[in-house]
């Protein structure tokens, strides 16, 4: 569900978007903040390891699902995956939520393998 929504929103923004790392980071952070996902920060884009690491502070999903034993931000992770694929044209091989506020971490962190 989130994957489809992320792809849909990215397709409306592709015309003005040229894939450069800095522009990609700014656009991704701006779109997600505007959409109400919380404060979103791209922490790392490592093309050698083929990874993108993103943190979400004050995300709505983790706050809603507290407390939990497992990460809870499935929609947010899917949305990010779709948005990344749509903005870059790269296929995400795997995505993981490696930290989550719902389990007591200070922020949610997602890892996307491209």
N, CA, C and O atoms as CSV, one atom per row, in Angstrom:
chain,resi,resn,atom,element,x,y,z
A,1,UNK,N,N,0.814,-1.182,0.000
A,1,UNK,CA,C,0.000,0.000,0.000
A,1,UNK,C,C,0.868,1.260,0.000
A,1,UNK,O,O,0.687,2.135,-0.847
A,2,UNK,N,N,1.806,1.358,0.942
A,2,UNK,CA,C,2.697,2.513,0.979
A,2,UNK,C,C,3.577,2.597,-0.249
A,2,UNK,O,O,3.865,3.691,-0.736
A,3,UNK,N,N,4.016,1.436,-0.762
A,3,UNK,CA,C,4.862,1.385,-1.953
A,3,UNK,C,C,4.162,2.043,-3.130
A,3,UNK,O,O,4.769,2.850,-3.834
A,4,UNK,N,N,2.901,1.714,-3.355
A,4,UNK,CA,C,2.134,2.281,-4.469
A,4,UNK,C,C,1.960,3.781,-4.288
A,4,UNK,O,O,2.122,4.543,-5.241
A,5,UNK,N,N,1.629,4.213,-3.071
A,5,UNK,CA,C,1.451,5.644,-2.809
A,5,UNK,C,C,2.747,6.420,-3.023
A,5,UNK,O,O,2.726,7.514,-3.587
A,6,UNK,N,N,3.866,5.870,-2.582
A,6,UNK,CA,C,5.159,6.525,-2.794
A,6,UNK,C,C,5.487,6.672,-4.264
A,6,UNK,O,O,5.979,7.717,-4.692
A,7,UNK,N,N,5.219,5.627,-5.048
A,7,UNK,CA,C,5.452,5.709,-6.498
A,7,UNK,C,C,4.541,6.746,-7.132
A,7,UNK,O,O,4.976,7.500,-8.003
A,8,UNK,N,N,3.283,6.796,-6.709
A,8,UNK,CA,C,2.339,7.751,-7.282
A,8,UNK,C,C,2.768,9.192,-7.038
A,8,UNK,O,O,2.750,10.004,-7.964
A,9,UNK,N,N,3.152,9.522,-5.810
A,9,UNK,CA,C,3.552,10.901,-5.515
A,9,UNK,C,C,4.835,11.258,-6.245
A,9,UNK,O,O,5.001,12.405,-6.661
A,10,UNK,N,N,5.742,10.313,-6.410
A,10,UNK,CA,C,7.001,10.617,-7.093
A,10,UNK,C,C,6.771,10.879,-8.571
A,10,UNK,O,O,7.482,11.687,-9.169
A,11,UNK,N,N,5.794,10.216,-9.173
A,11,UNK,CA,C,5.565,10.419,-10.604
A,11,UNK,C,C,5.074,11.830,-10.890
A,11,UNK,O,O,5.298,12.347,-11.985
A,12,UNK,N,N,4.410,12.465,-9.927
A,12,UNK,CA,C,3.957,13.837,-10.137
A,12,UNK,C,C,5.093,14.838,-9.992
A,12,UNK,O,O,4.943,15.991,-10.398
A,13,UNK,N,N,6.215,14.435,-9.428
A,13,UNK,CA,C,7.337,15.341,-9.193
A,13,UNK,C,C,8.539,15.058,-10.085
A,13,UNK,O,O,9.524,15.795,-10.030
A,14,UNK,N,N,8.486,14.021,-10.898
A,14,UNK,CA,C,9.643,13.648,-11.705
A,14,UNK,C,C,10.023,14.715,-12.721
A,14,UNK,O,O,11.204,14.877,-13.028
A,15,UNK,N,N,9.050,15.443,-13.246
A,15,UNK,CA,C,9.350,16.425,-14.281
A,15,UNK,C,C,10.337,17.477,-13.799
A,15,UNK,O,O,11.216,17.880,-14.561
A,16,UNK,N,N,10.217,17.938,-12.540
A,16,UNK,CA,C,11.134,18.966,-12.048
A,16,UNK,C,C,12.364,18.387,-11.365
A,16,UNK,O,O,13.211,19.140,-10.885
A,17,UNK,N,N,12.476,17.094,-11.311
A,17,UNK,CA,C,13.528,16.486,-10.499
A,17,UNK,C,C,14.622,15.890,-11.369
A,17,UNK,O,O,14.360,15.031,-12.211
A,18,UNK,N,N,15.854,16.353,-11.159
A,18,UNK,CA,C,17.021,15.797,-11.841
A,18,UNK,C,C,17.813,15.050,-10.787
A,18,UNK,O,O,18.136,15.609,-9.739
A,19,UNK,N,N,18.129,13.790,-11.054
A,19,UNK,CA,C,18.736,12.959,-10.018
A,19,UNK,C,C,20.195,13.331,-9.806
A,19,UNK,O,O,21.091,12.890,-10.526
A,20,UNK,N,N,20.392,14.150,-8.802
A,20,UNK,CA,C,21.708,14.473,-8.259
A,20,UNK,C,C,21.569,14.199,-6.778
A,20,UNK,O,O,20.493,14.383,-6.209
A,21,UNK,N,N,22.610,13.777,-6.169
A,21,UNK,CA,C,22.505,13.357,-4.765
A,21,UNK,C,C,21.912,14.436,-3.867
A,21,UNK,O,O,20.985,14.154,-3.108
A,22,UNK,N,N,22.419,15.656,-3.934
A,22,UNK,CA,C,21.942,16.716,-3.047
A,22,UNK,C,C,20.482,17.054,-3.327
A,22,UNK,O,O,19.689,17.242,-2.404
A,23,UNK,N,N,20.140,17.128,-4.601
A,23,UNK,CA,C,18.760,17.429,-4.966
A,23,UNK,C,C,17.831,16.298,-4.534
A,23,UNK,O,O,16.719,16.544,-4.067
A,24,UNK,N,N,18.289,15.067,-4.691
A,24,UNK,CA,C,17.496,13.912,-4.272
A,24,UNK,C,C,17.232,13.969,-2.769
A,24,UNK,O,O,16.101,13.767,-2.325
A,25,UNK,N,N,18.265,14.241,-1.996
A,25,UNK,CA,C,18.129,14.300,-0.541
A,25,UNK,C,C,17.148,15.394,-0.149
A,25,UNK,O,O,16.233,15.149,0.638
A,26,UNK,N,N,17.324,16.596,-0.688
A,26,UNK,CA,C,16.433,17.714,-0.355
A,26,UNK,C,C,14.993,17.401,-0.745
A,26,UNK,O,O,14.070,17.655,0.029
A,27,UNK,N,N,14.799,16.857,-1.930
A,27,UNK,CA,C,13.447,16.560,-2.408
A,27,UNK,C,C,12.785,15.482,-1.553
A,27,UNK,O,O,11.618,15.616,-1.185
A,28,UNK,N,N,13.502,14.440,-1.243
A,28,UNK,CA,C,12.954,13.360,-0.428
A,28,UNK,C,C,12.560,13.871,0.958
A,28,UNK,O,O,11.464,13.584,1.440
A,29,UNK,N,N,13.445,14.622,1.592
A,29,UNK,CA,C,13.149,15.161,2.921
A,29,UNK,C,C,11.965,16.124,2.874
A,29,UNK,O,O,11.106,16.100,3.756
A,30,UNK,N,N,11.920,16.965,1.855
A,30,UNK,CA,C,10.839,17.948,1.729
A,30,UNK,C,C,9.490,17.267,1.515
A,30,UNK,O,O,8.513,17.588,2.190
A,31,UNK,N,N,9.441,16.328,0.576
A,31,UNK,CA,C,8.182,15.649,0.261
A,31,UNK,C,C,7.631,14.945,1.495
A,31,UNK,O,O,6.446,15.068,1.804
A,32,UNK,N,N,8.472,14.221,2.190
A,32,UNK,CA,C,8.002,13.448,3.341
A,32,UNK,C,C,7.584,14.332,4.503
A,32,UNK,O,O,6.622,14.017,5.204
A,33,UNK,N,N,8.290,15.432,4.717
A,33,UNK,CA,C,7.898,16.358,5.768
A,33,UNK,C,C,6.561,16.999,5.413
A,33,UNK,O,O,5.683,17.107,6.269
A,34,UNK,N,N,6.395,17.429,4.154
A,34,UNK,CA,C,5.133,18.011,3.696
A,34,UNK,C,C,3.976,17.032,3.836
A,34,UNK,O,O,2.856,17.436,4.149
A,35,UNK,N,N,4.235,15.766,3.611
A,35,UNK,CA,C,3.197,14.747,3.674
A,35,UNK,C,C,2.851,14.344,5.109
A,35,UNK,O,O,1.930,13.553,5.312
A,36,UNK,N,N,3.565,14.869,6.108
A,36,UNK,CA,C,3.244,14.609,7.502
A,36,UNK,C,C,3.866,13.361,8.092
A,36,UNK,O,O,3.346,12.809,9.062
A,37,UNK,N,N,4.976,12.906,7.520
A,37,UNK,CA,C,5.631,11.703,8.026
A,37,UNK,C,C,6.531,11.985,9.225
A,37,UNK,O,O,7.093,11.048,9.793
A,38,UNK,N,N,6.680,13.223,9.620
A,38,UNK,CA,C,7.600,13.599,10.692
A,38,UNK,C,C,8.815,14.273,10.088
A,38,UNK,O,O,8.829,14.597,8.900
A,39,UNK,N,N,9.824,14.482,10.899
A,39,UNK,CA,C,11.073,15.059,10.396
A,39,UNK,C,C,11.905,13.929,9.794
A,39,UNK,O,O,12.297,12.994,10.492
A,40,UNK,N,N,12.166,14.027,8.502
A,40,UNK,CA,C,12.859,12.964,7.775
A,40,UNK,C,C,14.249,13.444,7.387
A,40,UNK,O,O,14.408,14.540,6.850
A,41,UNK,N,N,15.251,12.621,7.661
A,41,UNK,CA,C,16.639,12.947,7.323
A,41,UNK,C,C,17.277,11.775,6.591
A,41,UNK,O,O,17.258,10.640,7.069
A,42,UNK,N,N,17.840,12.067,5.424
A,42,UNK,CA,C,18.624,11.064,4.710
A,42,UNK,C,C,20.000,11.064,5.356
A,42,UNK,O,O,20.723,12.057,5.280
A,43,UNK,N,N,20.360,9.971,5.983
A,43,UNK,CA,C,21.611,9.893,6.733
A,43,UNK,C,C,22.786,9.499,5.849
A,43,UNK,O,O,23.904,9.974,6.048
A,44,UNK,N,N,22.535,8.633,4.874
A,44,UNK,CA,C,23.643,8.129,4.075
A,44,UNK,C,C,23.129,7.556,2.759
A,44,UNK,O,O,22.117,6.856,2.715
A,45,UNK,N,N,23.849,7.871,1.697
A,45,UNK,CA,C,23.652,7.217,0.408
A,45,UNK,C,C,25.007,6.643,0.039
A,45,UNK,O,O,25.938,7.385,-0.277
A,46,UNK,N,N,25.116,5.339,0.078
A,46,UNK,CA,C,26.377,4.651,-0.190
A,46,UNK,C,C,26.208,3.821,-1.459
A,46,UNK,O,O,25.677,2.711,-1.423
A,47,UNK,N,N,26.666,4.373,-2.578
A,47,UNK,CA,C,26.498,3.674,-3.852
A,47,UNK,C,C,27.400,2.457,-3.965
A,47,UNK,O,O,27.066,1.514,-4.683
A,48,UNK,N,N,28.533,2.453,-3.275
A,48,UNK,CA,C,29.417,1.293,-3.283
A,48,UNK,C,C,28.735,0.098,-2.609
A,48,UNK,O,O,28.756,-1.018,-3.127
A,49,UNK,N,N,28.130,0.354,-1.444
A,49,UNK,CA,C,27.410,-0.709,-0.727
A,49,UNK,C,C,25.978,-0.856,-1.218
A,49,UNK,O,O,25.280,-1.796,-0.837
A,50,UNK,N,N,25.539,0.075,-2.067
A,50,UNK,CA,C,24.191,0.084,-2.635
A,50,UNK,C,C,23.126,0.176,-1.541
A,50,UNK,O,O,22.174,-0.603,-1.501
A,51,UNK,N,N,23.322,1.166,-0.646
A,51,UNK,CA,C,22.421,1.356,0.483
A,51,UNK,C,C,22.020,2.821,0.635
A,51,UNK,O,O,22.808,3.729,0.371
A,52,UNK,N,N,20.804,3.022,1.057
A,52,UNK,CA,C,20.312,4.333,1.457
A,52,UNK,C,C,19.756,4.164,2.867
A,52,UNK,O,O,18.959,3.263,3.126
A,53,UNK,N,N,20.186,5.039,3.776
A,53,UNK,CA,C,19.766,4.961,5.181
A,53,UNK,C,C,19.015,6.252,5.515
A,53,UNK,O,O,19.530,7.350,5.306
A,54,UNK,N,N,17.804,6.108,6.032
A,54,UNK,CA,C,16.939,7.253,6.318
A,54,UNK,C,C,16.418,7.157,7.746
A,54,UNK,O,O,16.033,6.084,8.211
A,55,UNK,N,N,16.412,8.305,8.440
A,55,UNK,CA,C,15.841,8.376,9.786
A,55,UNK,C,C,14.570,9.211,9.760
A,55,UNK,O,O,14.459,10.196,9.031
A,56,UNK,N,N,13.626,8.787,10.573
A,56,UNK,CA,C,12.372,9.519,10.740
A,56,UNK,C,C,12.233,9.839,12.227
A,56,UNK,O,O,12.187,8.947,13.074
A,57,UNK,N,N,12.167,11.132,12.516
A,57,UNK,CA,C,11.967,11.599,13.885
A,57,UNK,C,C,10.495,11.984,14.041
A,57,UNK,O,O,9.917,12.606,13.150
A,58,UNK,N,N,9.900,11.621,15.155
A,58,UNK,CA,C,8.504,11.971,15.443
A,58,UNK,C,C,7.537,11.444,14.390
A,58,UNK,O,O,6.595,12.139,14.009
A,59,UNK,N,N,7.760,10.245,13.926
A,59,UNK,CA,C,6.880,9.647,12.926
A,59,UNK,C,C,5.533,9.254,13.513
A,59,UNK,O,O,5.438,8.849,14.671
A,60,UNK,N,N,4.494,9.380,12.696
A,60,UNK,CA,C,3.146,9.110,13.181
A,60,UNK,C,C,2.906,7.627,13.480
A,60,UNK,O,O,2.186,7.305,14.424
A,61,UNK,N,N,3.489,6.730,12.701
A,61,UNK,CA,C,3.225,5.301,12.904
A,61,UNK,C,C,3.807,4.795,14.212
A,61,UNK,O,O,3.132,4.078,14.952
A,62,UNK,N,N,5.029,5.151,14.504
A,62,UNK,CA,C,5.668,4.643,15.724
A,62,UNK,C,C,4.991,5.204,16.971
A,62,UNK,O,O,4.872,4.503,17.975
A,63,UNK,N,N,4.550,6.453,16.919
A,63,UNK,CA,C,3.860,7.036,18.073
A,63,UNK,C,C,2.521,6.348,18.313
A,63,UNK,O,O,2.127,6.120,19.456
A,64,UNK,N,N,1.839,6.026,17.247
A,64,UNK,CA,C,0.523,5.396,17.331
A,64,UNK,C,C,0.610,3.968,17.868
A,64,UNK,O,O,-0.305,3.508,18.551
A,65,UNK,N,N,1.704,3.264,17.566
A,65,UNK,CA,C,1.826,1.842,17.885
A,65,UNK,C,C,2.616,1.546,19.165
A,65,UNK,O,O,2.840,0.377,19.479
A,66,UNK,N,N,3.042,2.567,19.907
A,66,UNK,CA,C,3.815,2.342,21.137
A,66,UNK,C,C,2.966,1.650,22.186
A,66,UNK,O,O,1.757,1.879,22.222
A,67,UNK,N,N,3.530,0.825,23.030
A,67,UNK,CA,C,4.820,0.155,22.893
A,67,UNK,C,C,4.674,-1.103,22.034
A,67,UNK,O,O,3.586,-1.663,21.903
A,68,UNK,N,N,5.775,-1.523,21.465
A,68,UNK,CA,C,5.771,-2.704,20.605
A,68,UNK,C,C,7.080,-3.459,20.788
A,68,UNK,O,O,8.088,-2.887,21.204
A,69,UNK,N,N,7.054,-4.726,20.479
A,69,UNK,CA,C,8.279,-5.530,20.524
A,69,UNK,C,C,8.997,-5.536,19.184
A,69,UNK,O,O,10.170,-5.902,19.105
A,70,UNK,N,N,8.296,-5.131,18.134
A,70,UNK,CA,C,8.864,-5.129,16.783
A,70,UNK,C,C,8.668,-3.763,16.145
A,70,UNK,O,O,7.760,-3.029,16.535
A,71,UNK,N,N,9.504,-3.404,15.166
A,71,UNK,CA,C,9.303,-2.157,14.426
A,71,UNK,C,C,7.907,-2.123,13.797
A,71,UNK,O,O,7.383,-3.152,13.370
A,72,UNK,N,N,7.316,-0.933,13.747
A,72,UNK,CA,C,5.913,-0.812,13.346
A,72,UNK,C,C,5.653,0.028,12.100
A,72,UNK,O,O,4.506,0.123,11.665
A,73,UNK,N,N,6.665,0.630,11.522
A,73,UNK,CA,C,6.447,1.630,10.469
A,73,UNK,C,C,6.395,1.009,9.069
A,73,UNK,O,O,7.155,1.398,8.183
A,74,UNK,N,N,5.508,0.057,8.881
A,74,UNK,CA,C,5.416,-0.646,7.603
A,74,UNK,C,C,4.956,0.271,6.471
A,74,UNK,O,O,5.512,0.226,5.374
A,75,UNK,N,N,3.946,1.100,6.728
A,75,UNK,CA,C,3.471,2.001,5.681
A,75,UNK,C,C,4.548,3.011,5.312
A,75,UNK,O,O,4.801,3.246,4.131
A,76,UNK,N,N,5.183,3.608,6.315
A,76,UNK,CA,C,6.232,4.601,6.056
A,76,UNK,C,C,7.371,3.984,5.259
A,76,UNK,O,O,7.859,4.594,4.307
A,77,UNK,N,N,7.798,2.793,5.630
A,77,UNK,CA,C,8.888,2.119,4.914
A,77,UNK,C,C,8.481,1.838,3.467
A,77,UNK,O,O,9.274,2.055,2.551
A,78,UNK,N,N,7.273,1.365,3.257
A,78,UNK,CA,C,6.798,1.120,1.899
A,78,UNK,C,C,6.683,2.398,1.086
A,78,UNK,O,O,7.021,2.420,-0.098
A,79,UNK,N,N,6.206,3.461,1.719
A,79,UNK,CA,C,6.078,4.753,1.049
A,79,UNK,C,C,7.446,5.267,0.621
A,79,UNK,O,O,7.625,5.728,-0.506
A,80,UNK,N,N,8.412,5.182,1.538
A,80,UNK,CA,C,9.779,5.594,1.216
A,80,UNK,C,C,10.338,4.765,0.068
A,80,UNK,O,O,10.979,5.303,-0.835
A,81,UNK,N,N,10.102,3.479,0.100
A,81,UNK,CA,C,10.585,2.594,-0.960
A,81,UNK,C,C,10.021,3.021,-2.317
A,81,UNK,O,O,10.762,3.137,-3.293
A,82,UNK,N,N,8.724,3.250,-2.372
A,82,UNK,CA,C,8.104,3.687,-3.620
A,82,UNK,C,C,8.596,5.043,-4.077
A,82,UNK,O,O,8.802,5.258,-5.271
A,83,UNK,N,N,8.789,5.959,-3.145
A,83,UNK,CA,C,9.273,7.296,-3.480
A,83,UNK,C,C,10.700,7.243,-4.010
A,83,UNK,O,O,11.017,7.901,-5.001
A,84,UNK,N,N,11.561,6.468,-3.360
A,84,UNK,CA,C,12.950,6.322,-3.821
A,84,UNK,C,C,12.980,5.716,-5.219
A,84,UNK,O,O,13.689,6.211,-6.096
A,85,UNK,N,N,12.215,4.650,-5.431
A,85,UNK,CA,C,12.180,4.025,-6.757
A,85,UNK,C,C,11.674,5.000,-7.812
A,85,UNK,O,O,12.226,5.082,-8.909
A,86,UNK,N,N,10.618,5.738,-7.470
A,86,UNK,CA,C,10.041,6.664,-8.431
A,86,UNK,C,C,10.947,7.828,-8.771
A,86,UNK,O,O,11.002,8.251,-9.926
A,87,UNK,N,N,11.663,8.358,-7.780
A,87,UNK,CA,C,12.529,9.513,-8.016
A,87,UNK,C,C,13.850,9.147,-8.677
A,87,UNK,O,O,14.424,9.958,-9.405
A,88,UNK,N,N,14.336,7.942,-8.434
A,88,UNK,CA,C,15.658,7.569,-8.952
A,88,UNK,C,C,15.611,6.589,-10.117
A,88,UNK,O,O,16.564,6.506,-10.892
A,89,UNK,N,N,14.526,5.853,-10.249
A,89,UNK,CA,C,14.462,4.799,-11.259
A,89,UNK,C,C,15.179,3.530,-10.822
A,89,UNK,O,O,15.263,2.573,-11.592
A,90,UNK,N,N,15.700,3.508,-9.589
A,90,UNK,CA,C,16.399,2.333,-9.064
A,90,UNK,C,C,15.405,1.403,-8.380
A,90,UNK,O,O,14.456,1.862,-7.744
A,91,UNK,N,N,15.620,0.118,-8.507
A,91,UNK,CA,C,14.767,-0.879,-7.863
A,91,UNK,C,C,15.315,-1.190,-6.469
A,91,UNK,O,O,16.504,-1.470,-6.314
A,92,UNK,N,N,14.456,-1.141,-5.470
A,92,UNK,CA,C,14.839,-1.507,-4.109
A,92,UNK,C,C,14.790,-3.033,-4.001
A,92,UNK,O,O,13.743,-3.641,-4.222
A,93,UNK,N,N,15.922,-3.646,-3.662
A,93,UNK,CA,C,15.986,-5.105,-3.495
A,93,UNK,C,C,15.410,-5.539,-2.160
A,93,UNK,O,O,14.755,-6.576,-2.059
A,94,UNK,N,N,15.662,-4.731,-1.137
A,94,UNK,CA,C,15.226,-5.074,0.216
A,94,UNK,C,C,15.127,-3.794,1.029
A,94,UNK,O,O,15.900,-2.858,0.826
A,95,UNK,N,N,14.175,-3.759,1.945
A,95,UNK,CA,C,14.094,-2.634,2.877
A,95,UNK,C,C,13.833,-3.186,4.272
A,95,UNK,O,O,13.078,-4.141,4.453
A,96,UNK,N,N,14.479,-2.560,5.251
A,96,UNK,CA,C,14.380,-3.000,6.642
A,96,UNK,C,C,14.206,-1.795,7.548
A,96,UNK,O,O,14.797,-0.741,7.310
A,97,UNK,N,N,13.402,-1.948,8.582
A,97,UNK,CA,C,13.356,-0.936,9.632
A,97,UNK,C,C,14.266,-1.446,10.742
A,97,UNK,O,O,13.940,-2.414,11.429
A,98,UNK,N,N,15.404,-0.789,10.911
A,98,UNK,CA,C,16.408,-1.299,11.844
A,98,UNK,C,C,16.330,-0.645,13.222
A,98,UNK,O,O,16.906,-1.155,14.183
A,99,UNK,N,N,15.624,0.474,13.325
A,99,UNK,CA,C,15.352,1.116,14.614
A,99,UNK,C,C,13.929,1.643,14.557
A,99,UNK,O,O,13.435,2.023,13.495
A,100,UNK,N,N,13.271,1.663,15.721
A,100,UNK,CA,C,11.888,2.145,15.756
A,100,UNK,C,C,11.580,2.738,17.126
A,100,UNK,O,O,11.926,2.162,18.158
A,101,UNK,N,N,10.932,3.884,17.120
A,101,UNK,CA,C,10.547,4.532,18.375
A,101,UNK,C,C,9.546,3.695,19.156
A,101,UNK,O,O,9.498,3.774,20.384
A,102,UNK,N,N,8.748,2.897,18.462
A,102,UNK,CA,C,7.747,2.073,19.143
A,102,UNK,C,C,8.382,1.017,20.047
A,102,UNK,O,O,7.749,0.553,20.995
A,103,UNK,N,N,9.636,0.633,19.756
A,103,UNK,CA,C,10.327,-0.348,20.606
A,103,UNK,C,C,11.307,0.325,21.565
A,103,UNK,O,O,12.042,-0.354,22.281
A,104,UNK,N,N,11.319,1.666,21.580
A,104,UNK,CA,C,12.144,2.389,22.534
A,104,UNK,C,C,13.353,3.102,21.960
A,104,UNK,O,O,14.082,3.758,22.705
A,105,UNK,N,N,13.590,2.997,20.665
A,105,UNK,CA,C,14.701,3.726,20.047
A,105,UNK,C,C,14.359,5.212,19.967
A,105,UNK,O,O,13.179,5.565,19.985
A,106,UNK,N,N,15.358,6.094,19.880
A,106,UNK,CA,C,15.092,7.535,19.839
A,106,UNK,C,C,14.520,8.020,18.501
A,106,UNK,O,O,14.019,9.141,18.420
A,107,UNK,N,N,14.587,7.200,17.465
A,107,UNK,CA,C,14.076,7.542,16.136
A,107,UNK,C,C,13.840,6.239,15.383
A,107,UNK,O,O,14.256,5.168,15.825
A,108,UNK,N,N,13.176,6.343,14.252
A,108,UNK,CA,C,13.014,5.193,13.364
A,108,UNK,C,C,14.071,5.307,12.274
A,108,UNK,O,O,14.334,6.399,11.771
A,109,UNK,N,N,14.670,4.195,11.915
A,109,UNK,CA,C,15.695,4.205,10.874
A,109,UNK,C,C,15.420,3.064,9.912
A,109,UNK,O,O,15.214,1.920,10.318
A,110,UNK,N,N,15.419,3.399,8.627
A,110,UNK,CA,C,15.179,2.424,7.585
A,110,UNK,C,C,16.405,2.293,6.698
A,110,UNK,O,O,17.111,3.266,6.433
A,111,UNK,N,N,16.640,1.083,6.251
A,111,UNK,CA,C,17.746,0.775,5.355
A,111,UNK,C,C,17.153,0.241,4.063
A,111,UNK,O,O,16.368,-0.707,4.072
A,112,UNK,N,N,17.539,0.860,2.943
A,112,UNK,CA,C,17.058,0.450,1.627
A,112,UNK,C,C,18.240,-0.037,0.813
A,112,UNK,O,O,19.203,0.700,0.602
A,113,UNK,N,N,18.169,-1.272,0.358
A,113,UNK,CA,C,19.231,-1.869,-0.455
A,113,UNK,C,C,18.817,-1.780,-1.915
A,113,UNK,O,O,17.755,-2.267,-2.303
A,114,UNK,N,N,19.685,-1.139,-2.734
A,114,UNK,CA,C,19.364,-0.937,-4.150
A,114,UNK,C,C,20.186,-1.849,-5.037
A,114,UNK,O,O,20.045,-1.813,-6.259
